[in-house]
Amino acid sequence: MIVAGAGVAAVEALLALRSLAGERVATTVVAPHLTFTSTAMAVARVFSRGHLRHVDLADVADEVVHDSVAEIDPDARRIRCAGGDELGYDHLVLAVGGRACSASRHGIAFGEDPAEEALHGLLEEVERGYVGRVAFVVPGCGAVWPLPLYELAVMAARQAWSMGMDQARFALVTPEERPLGLFGHAPSQAIGELLEGCGIEFIGSSYATVGRDFVQLDPSGRRLDGVRVVSSPVLDGPALAGVPADASGFILADPHGRVPGFPGVYAAGDGAAFPIKQGGLAAQQADAVAESIAAAVGAAVTPEPYRPVLRAVLLTGGEPRYLQNAVAGGDGDGAIATAPLWYPPAKLAGRYLSQFLLARDARLVGSR
């Protein structure tokens, strides 16, 4: 079988299949990168508190093809790679991710390659008093994961306060009605109190137009002037030719990850048509796909459909906040705590990937 991609969903699917199907499945990963890089701690790196984690794809797959999928022939069950090679498959997992782009020509889009260096520069300007106002803007269109902006806002405000820069002003602008409302009422209320305690103005239900040194808010008509802007990237779908997709190019799939009209083809992760794009959810999608494939090859597995439970760690520069909410069906208020709500208490919560990284870290420590 073939797994296309090098992100969370791809690696989780490979690890899940290794556990569930064992030798019943031989895995080939087709990816433009030979290494999976977890960016879960990207915000912490801005404040010199975290590091990126890497996994060589050769450690989790039987074969690695350094390429990308350009076309799928569902009748022949073959893929054509961008480099021209063709590969046959019995099962194919499309974990190709989305395409990140900036929502505006102005400001810093956190998540793009030069953003970390630009943020270091911005924070230094705040500390020296050259910048007095910063707006963290969640774009109002497209697929966006807003939590890193909350982390950036809280940690930037706390750092400015610790440096005695009390005159610096911070705002978080978002189309969300409530702070991180996806996590439910209780977490949203607690995050709102955290923002207020850090002196961050929450401007909700707002769609921002970002210009040079200003932010225009709709529908209020309010304008923030003399402001530097940090925003989230927006994801577009992979738009694979001929593959069923929604209007934004995200691949359509049922709750087991099966792509309609493409036997043996599955989709998981940010490239799939689920409105929330987050690493933990990508891993859960991959688990549902892996269970379906394992059952199809004769493993003693009963496939469970994808039932998303949103789990995230909000970094604050102090005690992190653990957030959890069942976003399909709902579990009431959601949950927030300063103690872990799941195990292992990883920022990237994947059933198999988190355990893999934990075990690898333990081996590395033991070898020292």
C-alpha positions as CSV (number, residue, x, y, z in Angstrom):
1,M,0.0,0.0,0.0
2,I,1.0,3.6,-0.5
3,V,0.8,6.5,1.9
4,A,1.2,9.9,0.2
5,G,2.5,12.7,2.4
6,A,5.0,13.5,5.1
7,G,2.9,15.1,7.8
8,V,1.1,14.1,11.0
9,A,-1.6,12.1,9.2
10,A,0.9,10.2,7.1
11,V,3.2,9.2,9.9
12,E,0.3,8.3,12.2
13,A,-1.3,6.1,9.5
14,L,2.0,4.3,9.0
15,L,2.5,3.7,12.7
16,A,-1.1,2.6,13.2
17,L,-0.9,0.1,10.3
18,R,2.4,-1.3,11.7
19,S,0.6,-1.9,15.0
20,L,-2.8,-3.1,13.7
21,A,-1.9,-5.0,10.5
22,G,1.8,-6.0,11.1
23,E,3.2,-8.0,8.2
24,R,-0.1,-8.1,6.4
25,V,0.8,-4.7,4.9
26,A,3.9,-3.5,3.2
27,T,4.1,0.3,3.2
28,T,5.5,2.7,0.7
29,V,5.5,6.4,1.5
30,V,5.6,8.9,-1.4
31,A,6.6,12.3,-0.1
32,P,8.4,15.5,-1.2
33,H,10.4,15.4,2.1
34,L,12.3,12.4,3.6
35,T,11.6,13.6,7.1
36,F,8.5,14.4,9.1
37,T,9.0,17.6,11.2
38,S,6.6,18.3,14.0
39,T,5.9,22.0,14.4
40,A,3.8,21.6,17.5
41,M,6.4,23.6,19.5
42,A,7.0,26.3,16.9
43,V,5.6,29.1,19.1
44,A,7.9,28.0,22.0
45,R,10.9,28.3,19.6
46,V,10.1,32.0,19.1
47,F,10.7,32.5,22.8
48,S,13.7,30.0,22.9
49,R,11.7,27.5,24.9
50,G,11.1,24.6,22.5
51,H,12.5,22.6,19.6
52,L,11.3,20.9,16.5
53,R,11.1,17.2,16.4
54,H,12.0,15.1,13.4
55,V,11.2,11.5,12.3
56,D,12.9,9.9,9.3
57,L,10.2,8.4,7.1
58,A,12.5,5.4,6.5
59,D,12.0,4.5,10.2
60,V,8.3,4.1,9.9
61,A,7.8,2.8,6.3
62,D,9.1,-0.2,4.4
63,E,10.0,2.0,1.4
64,V,10.3,5.7,0.8
65,V,9.9,7.4,-2.6
66,H,11.1,10.9,-2.7
67,D,8.4,12.4,-4.9
68,S,4.8,13.6,-4.8
69,V,1.5,12.3,-6.3
70,A,0.4,14.1,-9.4
71,E,-2.4,11.9,-10.7
72,I,-4.5,8.9,-9.6
73,D,-5.9,6.2,-12.0
74,P,-8.6,4.6,-9.8
75,D,-9.5,2.0,-12.4
76,A,-5.9,0.7,-12.8
77,R,-5.1,1.4,-9.1
78,R,-2.0,3.3,-10.0
79,I,-0.6,6.7,-9.2
80,R,1.7,8.9,-11.4
81,C,4.3,10.8,-9.5
82,A,5.3,14.4,-10.3
83,G,8.7,13.0,-11.5
84,G,7.0,10.7,-14.0
85,D,7.2,7.3,-12.2
86,E,4.1,5.2,-11.8
87,L,3.3,3.0,-8.8
88,G,0.5,0.5,-8.3
89,Y,-1.5,0.2,-5.0
90,D,-4.0,-1.9,-3.4
91,H,-4.7,0.8,-0.8
92,L,-3.8,4.4,-1.1
93,V,-3.9,7.0,1.8
94,L,-3.9,10.6,0.6
95,A,-2.3,12.5,3.6
96,V,-0.9,15.2,1.4
97,G,-1.9,18.2,3.5
98,G,-3.1,21.6,2.4
99,R,-1.4,24.5,0.8
100,A,-0.6,27.4,3.2
101,C,-0.8,30.9,2.0
102,S,-0.9,34.4,3.5
103,A,-4.2,36.1,4.0
104,S,-2.6,39.5,3.5
105,R,0.4,41.1,1.9
106,H,1.2,43.0,5.1
107,G,2.4,41.8,8.5
108,I,3.9,38.5,9.5
109,A,2.2,35.2,8.6
110,F,3.3,32.8,11.4
111,G,3.8,29.4,9.9
112,E,5.7,30.5,6.9
113,D,9.5,29.9,6.7
114,P,10.8,33.5,7.5
115,A,8.2,34.1,10.2
116,E,10.2,33.0,13.2
117,E,13.1,35.3,12.4
118,A,10.6,38.2,11.7
119,L,8.9,37.6,15.0
120,H,12.2,37.7,16.9
121,G,12.8,41.1,15.3
122,L,9.3,42.3,16.2
123,L,9.6,41.2,19.8
124,E,13.0,43.0,20.0
125,E,11.4,46.2,18.7
126,V,8.6,45.9,21.3
127,E,11.2,45.5,24.1
128,R,13.1,48.5,22.9
129,G,10.0,50.6,22.7
130,Y,10.0,51.0,18.9
131,V,6.7,49.2,18.6
132,G,3.9,50.1,20.9
133,R,0.9,48.2,19.4
134,V,0.7,44.6,18.1
135,A,-2.4,42.9,16.7
136,F,-2.7,39.2,16.3
137,V,-5.2,38.6,13.6
138,V,-7.1,35.4,12.8
139,P,-8.1,35.6,9.1
140,G,-11.8,35.7,8.4
141,C,-11.8,33.4,5.4
142,G,-10.5,29.9,4.6
143,A,-9.3,27.1,6.8
144,V,-7.4,28.5,9.8
145,W,-6.1,27.0,13.1
146,P,-6.1,29.9,15.5
147,L,-4.6,28.5,18.7
148,P,-0.9,29.4,17.9
149,L,-1.9,33.1,17.7
150,Y,-3.3,32.9,21.2
151,E,0.0,31.5,22.4
152,L,2.0,34.1,20.6
153,A,-0.2,36.9,22.0
154,V,-0.1,35.7,25.6
155,M,3.7,34.9,25.6
156,A,4.5,38.2,23.8
157,A,2.5,40.2,26.3
158,R,4.0,38.4,29.3
159,Q,7.5,38.9,27.9
160,A,6.9,42.6,27.3
161,W,5.6,43.0,30.9
162,S,8.6,41.1,32.3
163,M,10.8,43.6,30.4
164,G,9.0,46.6,32.0
165,M,7.3,47.6,28.7
166,D,4.0,48.4,30.3
167,Q,3.1,50.8,27.5
168,A,2.9,48.1,24.9
169,R,-0.6,47.2,23.8
170,F,-1.8,43.9,22.4
171,A,-5.0,42.9,20.7
172,L,-6.3,39.6,19.3
173,V,-8.7,40.0,16.4
174,T,-10.8,37.1,15.3
175,P,-14.0,36.1,13.6
176,E,-14.7,33.8,16.6
177,E,-17.5,35.0,18.8
178,R,-15.6,33.8,21.9
179,P,-12.0,33.0,22.6
180,L,-11.2,29.5,21.3
181,G,-14.9,28.8,21.3
182,L,-14.4,25.4,19.5
183,F,-13.3,24.0,22.9
184,G,-16.6,24.8,24.6
185,H,-17.9,27.3,27.1
186,A,-15.7,26.6,30.1
187,P,-12.3,26.7,28.2
188,S,-13.4,29.7,26.3
189,Q,-14.3,31.6,29.4
190,A,-11.0,30.7,31.1
191,I,-9.0,31.7,28.0
192,G,-10.9,35.0,27.9
193,E,-9.8,35.6,31.5
194,L,-6.2,34.7,30.7
195,L,-6.2,37.2,27.8
196,E,-7.6,39.9,30.1
197,G,-5.1,39.1,32.8
198,C,-2.3,39.6,30.3
199,G,-3.7,42.9,29.1
200,I,-4.7,41.6,25.7
201,E,-7.8,43.1,24.2
202,F,-10.1,40.4,22.7
203,I,-11.9,41.7,19.6
204,G,-14.3,39.0,18.5
205,S,-16.8,38.6,15.7
206,S,-14.5,40.7,13.6
207,Y,-13.2,40.3,10.0
208,A,-10.0,42.2,9.5
209,T,-8.6,43.9,6.5
210,V,-4.9,44.4,7.1
211,G,-3.1,47.3,5.5
212,R,0.3,48.9,6.1
213,D,0.4,49.7,9.8
214,F,-3.4,49.5,10.2
215,V,-6.3,47.0,10.7
216,Q,-9.8,47.8,9.5
217,L,-12.5,45.8,11.3
218,D,-15.8,44.7,9.8
219,P,-18.7,45.0,10.7
220,S,-17.9,47.5,13.5
221,G,-16.0,49.9,11.2
222,R,-13.3,50.3,13.9
223,R,-9.8,50.9,12.8
224,L,-6.6,50.1,14.6
225,D,-3.8,52.5,13.5
226,G,-0.1,52.4,14.1
227,V,-0.2,48.6,14.6
228,R,2.1,45.8,13.6
229,V,0.3,42.6,12.6
230,V,0.9,38.9,13.1
231,S,-1.6,36.6,11.4
232,S,-2.3,32.9,10.8
233,P,-1.8,31.3,7.4
234,V,-4.8,30.2,5.5
235,L,-5.0,26.6,4.1
236,D,-6.3,25.7,0.6
237,G,-7.0,22.1,-0.4
238,P,-4.5,20.1,-2.4
239,A,-6.8,20.1,-5.4
240,L,-5.6,16.7,-6.8
241,A,-6.8,16.4,-10.4
242,G,-9.9,14.2,-10.7
243,V,-10.2,13.5,-7.0
244,P,-13.6,14.4,-5.4
245,A,-13.1,17.7,-3.6
246,D,-15.1,20.5,-2.1
247,A,-15.0,24.1,-3.5
248,S,-11.7,24.8,-1.8
249,G,-10.0,21.7,-3.1
250,F,-10.1,19.6,0.1
251,I,-10.6,15.9,-0.6
252,L,-14.0,14.5,0.2
253,A,-14.2,11.4,2.4
254,D,-16.7,9.5,4.6
255,P,-16.2,9.0,8.4
256,H,-13.9,6.0,7.7
257,G,-11.8,8.2,5.4
258,R,-12.9,6.5,2.1
259,V,-12.9,8.7,-1.0
260,P,-16.2,8.3,-2.9
261,G,-15.8,6.6,-6.3
262,F,-12.2,5.7,-5.7
263,P,-12.0,2.1,-4.3
264,G,-9.2,1.6,-1.9
265,V,-8.4,5.3,-1.7
266,Y,-8.6,7.1,1.6
267,A,-8.0,10.7,2.8
268,A,-6.8,12.0,6.1
269,G,-5.2,15.2,7.6
270,D,-5.3,18.8,6.5
271,G,-5.9,17.9,2.9
272,A,-9.3,16.2,3.8
273,A,-12.5,18.1,3.8
274,F,-13.0,18.6,7.6
275,P,-13.4,22.2,8.7
276,I,-10.9,22.1,11.6
277,K,-7.3,21.7,10.6
278,Q,-5.2,20.5,13.6
279,G,-2.6,17.9,14.1
280,G,-4.4,15.9,16.7
281,L,-7.5,15.6,14.5
282,A,-5.4,14.7,11.6
283,A,-4.0,11.8,13.7
284,Q,-7.5,10.7,14.6
285,Q,-8.5,10.7,10.9
286,A,-5.5,8.6,10.1
287,D,-6.4,6.1,12.9
288,A,-9.9,5.6,11.3
289,V,-8.3,5.0,7.9
290,A,-5.7,2.6,9.3
291,E,-8.4,0.6,11.1
292,S,-10.4,0.3,7.8
293,I,-7.3,-0.9,5.9
294,A,-6.2,-3.3,8.6
295,A,-9.7,-4.9,8.7
296,A,-9.6,-5.2,4.8
297,V,-6.4,-7.2,4.9
298,G,-7.7,-9.6,7.5
299,A,-6.5,-8.2,10.8
300,A,-8.8,-8.6,13.9
301,V,-9.9,-5.0,13.9
302,T,-13.4,-3.5,14.0
303,P,-13.1,-0.2,12.2
304,E,-14.4,2.8,14.1
305,P,-15.5,6.0,12.3
306,Y,-13.8,9.3,12.8
307,R,-15.3,11.0,15.9
308,P,-13.2,14.1,16.4
309,V,-12.1,15.0,19.9
310,L,-10.2,18.2,20.0
311,R,-7.2,18.2,22.3
312,A,-4.6,21.0,22.5
313,V,-2.0,22.4,24.8
314,L,-2.0,26.2,25.0
315,L,1.4,27.5,25.9
316,T,1.4,30.6,28.0
317,G,5.0,31.3,29.1
318,G,3.9,29.9,32.5
319,E,1.7,27.0,33.3
320,P,0.3,25.5,30.0
321,R,-3.4,24.9,29.7
322,Y,-4.8,21.5,28.5
323,L,-7.9,21.9,26.4
324,Q,-10.3,19.2,25.3
325,N,-13.7,19.0,23.6
326,A,-15.7,16.5,21.6
327,V,-16.4,18.7,18.5
328,A,-18.7,16.1,16.9
329,G,-21.7,15.3,19.1
330,G,-20.3,17.5,21.9
331,D,-19.5,16.7,25.4
332,G,-21.1,19.7,27.0
333,D,-18.8,22.4,28.4
334,G,-15.5,21.1,27.2
335,A,-12.6,20.9,29.7
336,I,-9.6,23.0,30.6
337,A,-6.9,22.2,33.2
338,T,-3.3,22.9,34.2
339,A,-2.8,19.2,34.6
340,P,-2.8,16.8,31.6
341,L,-6.1,15.6,30.4
342,W,-4.7,12.7,28.2
343,Y,-1.6,10.5,28.1
344,P,1.0,10.9,27.0
345,P,0.5,14.7,27.6
346,A,2.0,15.6,24.3
347,K,1.2,18.9,22.5
348,L,0.7,16.8,19.4
349,A,-1.8,14.2,20.6
350,G,-1.7,11.2,18.3
351,R,-2.5,7.7,19.6
352,Y,0.5,6.1,17.9
353,L,2.8,9.0,17.0
354,S,2.8,10.4,20.6
355,Q,3.8,7.0,22.0
356,F,6.4,6.6,19.3
357,L,8.0,9.9,20.1
358,L,7.8,9.2,23.8
359,A,9.5,5.8,23.4
360,R,12.2,7.3,21.2
361,D,12.9,10.1,23.6
362,A,13.3,7.5,26.4
363,R,15.7,5.5,24.3
364,L,17.8,8.6,23.6
365,V,17.9,9.5,27.3
366,G,18.8,6.0,28.2
367,S,21.7,5.9,25.7
368,R,23.4,9.0,27.2
